[in-house]
Each structure stands twice: as structure tokens, then as C-alpha cells.
Amino acid sequence: MRLVFMGTPDFAVPALKALHAAGHEIVAVYSQPPRPAGRGKALRASPVQQAAQELGLPVHHPLSLRNNPEAWQAFAALKADAAIVAAYGLILPQVMLDAPRLGCLNIHASLLPRWRGASPIQSAILAGDTQSGVTIMQMEAGLDTGPMLLREAVPITAQTTATTLHDALSALGGSMVLRVLADFPPQTPDTADHEARLNAGRPARQTQPEDGVTYAPRLTREDGRIDWTHDATAIDRQIRALTPWPGTFTTLADGTVIKIGAGVIAADTPPYPPNTAPGTVLDEHLSVACGKGGMRLTSLQRPGRGMMEADAFLRGQALPAGTCLGTQPPGSNTL
């Protein structure tokens, strides 16, 4: 097929490469413009733009698609059969959604209608969901509201992190979009054809149900602040969901910010008095009292240093038993 690909982060790269390897004609790639990055703040192209350039594909990065007739006309002039969208970052106006012959298809990292919105991977882990997945969706003007064409689930375990789930869903999305394009469902299938497709696990157009809709908000750095009054299970999910971005953190009494890279629920924390304040360090292994249970911190980062294992961290930053974490908001000494 003649395709336009629209994506920006690492999540979208496997789909772009899969479409190219399958022999589809990718006439243009749209991605967010290069942004300042690193200590030198030099402009850095997005992962999708880098992959597209390696494949020799032309890249477009308009700053905005709203009230931009010139961009609309350029998009329509590509005469694509379909546009494949994966975490692009700009809202497509209706005139662009209607331009390709088969419309625009979105690779969404959740089992719609659960977790529409900006942070489906993190939200699924935070909520304690037992599964996530990918939905290939026909795009329409609403936020992730369009008809579903194909859904596949993957489990979320007690060891699943945002990174491992991201990578699994990214690869899955690339394989699923190939299946949808190879067996695109008719616009108005008859009932028998529709049921046969569903029963065979083939692409089929399904309206999203009204029940079960949830929204995954755009995350901010503040979402990573650990509230030690929460139970250990919730804090464990927070660390696994928000690492590496926006990252979880706590503070020392002087306001120093300590990033938390990993931890485990501490089943063997020493007994501590019922009036022990949540956030209190309990032992030399960095077990920390929570509202219920305890967390053992295994990977941490102090200002100006890299992430390191707990034993290495403690050689440069003493946190003896009785230290209280999270007692003040961050001060001027930040990462």
C-alpha cells in the first residue's frame, strides 16, 4: 500500500521498520521537529525521524496542523491509501483524517476503551491492571474514540515495568498493523462476515463500548513524588510505572531530591512500632516504612550523579535507620 507514517518516540519505530520491511510504499514520514537535548542543548531529531532517515524516507515536521491549509494540502497531495499514526503528538484535523483512501489508523498502547489518552502504559501499571495490549483503531475526531479494528492483550505481572511493557507493546503494534493492512475489514461488513472475522481473530470493525472507558492523563514530574503514607503495593506500582519517565523521587529533610530507580516490596522488613512515621528508613538495607508494609529501595540517584545500586549509593550518601524521607518539598538542591 501507499502509506504515510506519523510518529515521534521510540514506541513508533518498530512499526515504521515493519511497514518498510514488508514492502509498503512509505511516501512520507511525519514526526515532531528536532528538539534541544543533552547538556549542550543541541537539536536532536526524534527516534522516528532518525529511523526514517536511515531508511531513506522523506521526513516532514510541521510545527502545527491546526489552521494550516498548506500542510493539509501537502498531506492530501500524497494520495496515500492510509496513514499509520503511532504516538505522533499532534492532533489531526478532520480534513487530514479524511484524506487517505482508507483513512488514518492509530496504533494505541491499550485495550480500548480502557486508557484512552496520553499515558496508557503507565496508567495500566499504576492501576494494578493484570493486562494491557494494543488496539489498532480507525481514527476520528474524538480522543481515541474511533472504531477498533484489532485488539491483542499482553499480561502485566508483578515484575512488569513501564520499559518492559513499552517494548512489548511497541513490537506487538508493528506486527498487528501489518495484519490489519493485509486483511483490511470492509467499511460496512454484513453480520455473518463480521462475526466470522471476530471468531477467527481477523481485523473487524468494532464500535467501542460505552462501558469501561477510562482516561490516561498527561504525566508531570510531580506524579513521581512518592507519598510514603500509601501502601507498599501502590508505591511499588508507582516506581515500576513511572521509571524512567517522569521518574519517581523522594526528598531528605534538607530538601535534597533523591530519585528512585527501582525497589521491591520488603516482605522481611524488621518489626517497627505502630507509630513509626511512613517514610522512615528501617535498616541498613534501605527498607522504608510505608502506610502499610515496607519497600526496599534497590536503585537510587543523588544530585549530580548517575543511577546506582543501593550499596554503591550508600557509600556516598548515608541514610541510617531513623532517617525520614519525603518530609519536605524539593528545595533548591535538585537534580
Secondary structure, 3 states (H helix, E strand, C coil): CEEEEEECCHHHHHHHHHHHHCCCEEEEEECCCCEEECCCCEEECCHHHHHHHHCCCCEECCCCCCCCHHHHHHHHCCCCCEEEEECCCCCCCHHHHCCCCCCEEEEECCCCCCCEECCHHHHHHHCCCCEEEEEEEECCCCCCCCCEEEEEEEECCCCCCHHHHHHHHHHHHHHHHHHHHHCCCCCCCCHHHHHHHHHCCCCCCECCCCCCCCEECCCCHHHHECCCCCEHHHHHHHHHHHCCCCCEEEECCCCCEEEEEEEEECCCCCCCCCCCCCCEECCCCCEEECCECEEEEEEEECCCCCCEEHHHHHHHCCCCCCCECCCCCCCCCCC
